[in-house]
Structure formats: C-alpha cells, structure tokens
Amino acid sequence: SSSSSSSSATSPREHKLSKDDDAKLPGQSKQGEQQGQRSALSATSSSDIKGLAVSLAALAELRYCQGSVRSPLVFGGTLSREEIAMQSIDLFNEALTLMEKVGAEETPECIEIMKDLGKVYSWNARRGGDPRHLAKGQTILRRAHRIQLNLRGSGHPNTSNIRRLAGERIAIDDDDDEDDDDGSGDDSSTA
C-alpha cells in the first residue's frame, strides 16, 4: 500500500532526504538501498554532495557521542555501544567516500571527517570493539595529518589535535621546529 513504509525500499530513492529517512541513512541501510542512494547522488552537484557528506559526518559524530555516554535512553536501550559505534563508523566512511567521489579529499571538511573517523575507530577498539579498528584509526589519522600539514601547516591547532588523537608523535615532514618535541604531550599551539 502507499501508506506502508516498506514500499519505499522498492521505489527509486530521490537524492534529497525527507524527514522520514533518518532510519534509512547510509550506515544503517541495506546494501541495495545504499547503491540506489549513490546512483541518485551521481546526478547531484559536487557542492550538494559535499554538503551531504558533512551532514552525514555530523550524524556520525552524534552516534559516537550517544555511544560514549552509554545512556539507556539512546535508541530506547535497544542498541549496544558496539552497534552504535558501528553506525558512527559506517556513516563516517560514507561521508569520506562521498568527499573522495567529488575530489574533495584535501579540504578542511574532509580532514575533519578523517580525524573523527580515526577517533571513532580507535575509541571503539579501546572499548572492546574490533581490535583491528585501532590500526584502521591510526592509518586514517596519519592520512588526515599528512593532508592537514600540506593544507594548514604544523602550527595549526587541528594539526596538534590529530597528533594527539593518534596517541603518538607523527613525524612532521616540514621544516618548522615546534615546541611540542619536548614529549610533554601538550597539544596547545603557539601563535
């Protein structure tokens, strides 16, 4: 029937999401629905796709926050922290894929998506999730750091934040000599 919510799974999806599509966003959808969404996105402008990626990343960050508070009120207590973490990871990966699709990997928005994806992978591994997520998180954080250095330099606060999230000193490939080589772990930057 036309009032049934299950009929939307078989009908073509439009590239604009309605208020009712929250449960069907990438990261929560069946693979076939995701492919339909990607097909619809191919007819969408680059700036619209970047906007969608940023929106997906915001939702992914919300899922991460919901999982980190372990509230029984989150999703009516029906999802575990691990399930919520995986939703966040899936949404961040979808956002990153969209940014890559439109050639926007080296933008501040994409760096932020990579930084947050690396953070969630690492957080999930440290809290009993898939131990392989720690290595994935480190790989993504290193990529974000490399692009961040090229785009904004070693003195930018986000560069220090990415190094802090990586939990290690990432070699700085530029000629700047920062004060954070003292091993103090201070992630503040000087202007």
N, C-alpha and C positions, 0 to 999 in steps of 0.2 A: 504494500500500500504506500501511497505517497507520504503518509504521516509517519511511517516507520523509519527509525534512524538507521536500520541496517541497509536500507535501499541506497544510501549514499555511498556505501562501499562498492557498489557495482556501477554507479553512474560516474561519468567523467568528472574529474575534480577541476574546479577553477583555480587560477593562481592566487586569487585573493581568498584569505581565510575568513570564515564567518565566526561569530561569537561561539557557535556550537562546535567548532573544530578543535577545541583545546585537547580533547581526548584523542584526536587523530593527528597531532603534530608529529613531525619526524622524530624518531627516537622512541615513539610509542606505537607507531603504526605497523601494520603488516608490510612485508617487503613489497608486495604488489602495489599497495597504496602509495608507498614512498616512490616507486618508479613512476606512477601516474603523476605525482606531485612534481617530480623532476621534469617530466615531459612538459607539463604545463609551464614550468619555470623557463623552459627554453624560449618561449615567446615573450618573456618578460625582460624589461630593460635592466642593464647592469646595475644602475643605482637602486632599482627596486629589489634586485636580488641581494645586494649588499645590505639594504635595509632589513630584509627578511632574515639574513644571516645574523645581524646584530640583535634582532628581536628574539631569534632562537637562542642566541647566547645569553640573553637576559633571562629567558625562561630556564635555561640550563643552570645559570647561577642561582636562581630561585630554588630549583630542585636540590642543588648542593646545600644551600642553606637549610632547607627543610630536612634533609638527611642528617645534617650535622647537629641539629638540635634534638633529634630523636623524640620528637613530640608524638604522643599517641593521637593527637588531633590531625596530624598530617595524613591526608587521604583516608580519614576515618580509621586510622590504625591498621589499614589493610595491606600496606606495603612495608617491607623491611627496609632498613637503612641501605642494604646492598642493592635492593631493587630501585630505590630512589637514586642512588649513586649511578647505577647503570643508565637510568633515564637521563641524568645530567650528562654523562659521558656521551651517550648517543646523540643528544641534542647539540652538544659542543662539536662533535665530529661532523654532524650535518651542517652546522654553521661554517665550519672550516672548509668542508667540501664546496659549499656554495661560494665562498670567497675565492677559493682556488679556481673554480669554474669560470669566474669572471676576471681572473688575473689580478686579484686584489690581495695577494699574499703579503706584499710588502707595504702594508698600510697600518697605521696605528690601531685601527679596529681589528684587523686580523691578528696583530701581535697580542692584543688583549684577549682575543678568543684562544689563541695558542697558550698564553700564560695561564688562563683559567682552566683550560683542558688539562694541561700538565699538572696543575694544582689538584684537580679532582682525581686524576689517575693516581697520583702519589698518595693523596688522602685516603682513597679507597683501599689501596694496598696496605697502608699502615693501620687500617682499622679492620683487618681480617678479610678484605676482599681478595681478588685475584692478585697473587704476588707478582705476576708479570706486569701488572699495571705500574709498578714502581719504575721499571726500565722504560716503559712507554712514556711515562710522565717526564722522566729525565731527558729522553730524546726530543720530546716536543718543547720542553723548556730550553734546551740548547738551541734548537732551531729558532725559537722566539728571541732568544738572546742575540744570536747572530744577526737577525734582521733588525732588532732593536738597536744594536750597535751601529749598523750601517745607516739606519734612518735617523737616529737621535743622538748617538754618541754614548760614551761611557759615563758621562756626568748626569745623565737624565735619571730622575727618581725611579722611573719604571725599569730601567736597566738594573739598578740595585735590587729592586723588588724581585725581578726574575731570578737574579743570582741567589737571593735569599730563599726563594721558593725551591730552587734546585737543591738547596741544602749543601752546597759545595761551592768552592771558588771556581767559577768558569773562567778559563783563560781569557784575558782581554787582548784582542788582536790589534788594537790600535796603539798609537804612541803615547796616549795620555797616561800619566802616572798618578793614580788616585791614592788617597789616604787610606782606603779600605784594605790595603795589603798587609795591615798590621795584625790580621787574624782576630780582631776584636769582635767581629760579627755585626758591627754597627752598620745598618743599611741606610743611614742617613747620608745625604749628599751635600756637598758644599757648593755654593753658587759662585 
